[in-house]
């Protein structure tokens, strides 16, 4: 009597070592005990995004007010450059480049987390009040205590955490531990109200503060990668490196939550614990990005949707989403530095202008 086999067992048996195709067209790339389920399209998209990042990084390193030859830049990167080239590359351009990578990846992953949790493309942290709450914490530190960069960054993280606790608590106030089908929409609505409230608080703080403090706070609020503290930049990169595998590990549970809390519970997913952990990771990511560069709007909103359209339907494309966010912030930063007619502006204003157009397109398609 023959032993029955699963439909995909024969296909997997004929697959090359390390690649296991499945029925839905995805492939499980295996390396020992570890494996990741993906598709060839996602791999191609990820490689294209990496190439775009490398090209943008080279442009960022080779252009600027201080002209450096390519051999000087390579020498500085390899530790053999002149003192002038090393100071420019490692003191100015590399931290700015790392900040663009880290801030973009953190915002994109945070946006993907909350859009999946809410089941709504508008459920990004800059729409539901988390970024505005982080800005409130930073403004209080600037105008009330004239704090330094590290204290401002810590206050931004604290403000983001408090805003997230307020929004999530009010959104699930009536759930009483039961699975909710409307919690995602309530989270978006409560978040929009909280964003308006924190925005009003920010305006009040700016109007009641001294002129110098108000100017410093306003410069921080526009979102910029200029003159970022290297310690904060590398700390943001470290948070992105640590949080990304954690979010990836929860990708399967996140996909189950898209089917609804009841279906996810039947599939064995601890819904409450998963939502809490994903919310905490998403808030930490957006708070780290905001503490590093200030409020950089619409990246968390647009990057997951752009990545989703690039890779097609299926499970959340988290790696491609992080790469897309990094590409968007880097491209916006390069555009902000090289606008014609001397129209250089902070990266937050560039993403805001482009993101506003994207939001109108998104809402128009949604109405259709």
Residue pairs with C-beta under 8 A, 6 or more apart in sequence:
7 23
8 21
8 22
8 23
11 21
11 22
11 23
12 20
12 21
12 22
15 21
15 27
18 29
18 30
18 31
19 27
19 28
19 29
19 30
20 27
20 28
20 30
20 35
21 27
21 28
22 28
22 37
24 314
25 39
26 37
26 38
26 39
26 314
27 37
27 38
27 39
27 40
28 35
28 36
28 37
29 35
29 36
29 37
29 38
36 248
37 315
39 311
39 312
39 314
41 311
41 312
42 311
42 317
42 319
42 320
45 307
45 310
45 311
45 317
45 320
46 319
46 320
46 323
49 320
49 323
49 324
49 326
49 327
50 323
52 327
53 101
53 323
53 326
53 327
53 330
56 327
56 330
56 331
56 334
57 97
57 330
59 334
60 93
60 96
60 97
60 100
60 330
60 333
60 334
61 73
61 77
61 89
61 93
61 94
61 97
62 68
62 70
62 73
63 334
63 337
63 338
64 88
64 92
64 93
64 337
66 88
68 76
68 85
68 88
68 89
72 81
72 82
72 85
73 81
73 85
73 89
74 81
75 81
75 82
75 85
76 82
76 85
76 86
76 88
76 89
76 90
77 89
81 89
95 228
95 230
95 233
96 225
96 226
96 228
96 333
97 330
98 233
98 234
98 237
99 225
99 228
99 233
99 236
99 292
99 293
100 225
100 326
100 329
100 330
100 333
100 347
101 237
101 240
101 326
101 329
101 330
102 233
102 236
102 237
102 239
102 240
102 288
102 289
102 292
103 225
103 236
103 289
103 292
103 293
103 296
103 299
103 329
104 299
104 303
104 322
104 325
104 326
104 327
104 328
104 329
104 330
105 240
105 244
105 322
105 323
105 325
105 326
106 236
106 239
106 240
106 243
106 285
106 286
106 288
106 289
106 325
107 125
107 285
107 286
107 289
107 296
107 299
107 300
107 303
107 325
107 329
108 299
108 300
108 303
108 304
108 307
108 321
108 322
108 324
108 325
108 326
108 328
109 240
109 243
109 244
109 247
109 282
109 285
109 318
109 321
109 322
109 325
110 124
110 125
110 130
110 282
110 283
110 285
110 286
110 289
110 300
111 124
111 125
111 299
111 300
111 301
111 302
111 303
111 304
111 321
111 325
112 247
112 303
112 304
112 307
112 316
112 318
112 321
113 247
113 254
113 278
113 279
113 281
113 282
113 285
114 123
114 124
114 125
114 128
114 279
114 282
114 300
115 121
115 123
115 124
115 304
115 305
116 254
116 255
116 257
116 258
116 278
116 316
117 123
117 184
117 187
117 254
117 257
117 275
117 278
117 279
117 282
118 128
118 183
118 184
118 185
118 187
118 188
119 184
119 258
120 184
120 185
120 188
121 301
121 304
121 305
121 362
121 366
122 188
122 301
122 362
123 184
123 187
123 188
123 191
124 300
124 301
124 304
125 131
125 282
125 283
125 286
125 300
126 132
126 286
126 295
126 297
126 298
126 299
126 300
126 301
127 188
127 191
127 192
127 195
127 301
128 167
128 187
128 188
128 190
128 191
128 192
128 194
128 195
129 163
129 167
129 191
129 192
129 193
129 194
129 195
129 197
129 198
130 160
130 163
130 164
130 167
130 191
130 283
130 286
130 287
131 160
131 286
131 290
131 295
131 297
131 300
132 163
132 194
132 195
132 198
132 199
132 202
132 295
133 159
133 160
133 162
133 163
133 164
133 166
133 194
133 198
134 156
134 157
134 159
134 160
134 163
134 286
134 287
134 290
134 291
134 295
135 156
135 159
135 198
135 202
135 221
135 290
135 294
135 295
136 159
136 163
136 198
136 201
136 202
136 205
137 155
137 156
137 157
137 158
137 159
137 160
137 162
138 152
138 153
138 155
138 156
138 159
138 217
138 220
138 290
138 291
138 294
139 202
139 205
139 206
139 217
139 220
139 221
140 155
140 159
140 205
141 147
141 151
141 152
141 154
141 155
141 156
142 152
142 213
142 216
142 217
142 220
143 205
143 206
143 209
143 210
143 213
143 214
143 217
144 205
144 209
145 151
146 213
147 155
149 229
149 232
150 229
150 231
150 232
152 220
152 291
153 229
153 232
153 291
153 292
154 291
156 287
156 290
156 291
157 284
157 287
157 288
157 291
159 287
160 283
160 286
160 287
160 290
161 283
161 287
163 194
163 198
164 279
164 283
166 194
167 187
167 190
167 191
167 194
168 187
168 279
170 190
170 194
171 183
171 186
171 187
171 189
171 190
171 191
172 180
172 183
172 186
172 187
175 183
177 272
179 260
179 261
179 262
179 265
179 271
180 186
180 261
181 260
181 261
181 262
183 261
202 221
205 217
206 214
206 217
206 218
207 214
209 217
220 294
221 294
221 295
222 294
222 295
222 346
222 348
222 349
223 293
223 294
223 295
223 296
223 297
223 346
223 347
223 348
223 349
223 351
223 352
224 293
224 294
224 346
224 347
224 348
225 293
225 333
225 346
225 347
226 346
228 292
228 293
232 291
232 292
233 292
235 288
235 292
236 288
236 289
236 291
236 292
239 284
239 285
239 288
240 285
240 288
240 322
243 281
243 284
243 285
244 318
244 322
246 281
247 278
247 281
247 318
248 318
248 319
250 274
250 277
250 278
250 281
251 315
251 316
251 318
252 315
253 264
253 269
253 274
254 274
254 278
254 315
254 316
255 315
255 316
256 263
256 264
256 267
256 269
257 264
257 269
257 271
257 274
257 275
259 267
261 271
264 271
264 274
265 271
286 300
289 296
290 296
293 347
293 348
294 348
295 348
296 329
296 347
296 348
296 351
297 348
297 351
297 352
297 355
298 351
298 352
298 354
298 355
298 356
298 358
298 359
299 325
299 328
299 329
299 351
299 355
300 325
301 355
301 358
301 359
302 328
302 355
302 358
303 321
303 324
303 325
303 328
304 316
304 321
304 324
305 362
306 324
306 328
307 317
307 320
307 321
307 323
307 324
308 317
308 321
310 317
310 320
310 324
311 317
311 320
328 351
329 347
329 351
332 347
332 350
332 351
332 354
333 347
333 350
335 350
336 344
336 345
336 346
336 347
336 349
336 350
337 344
338 344
339 345
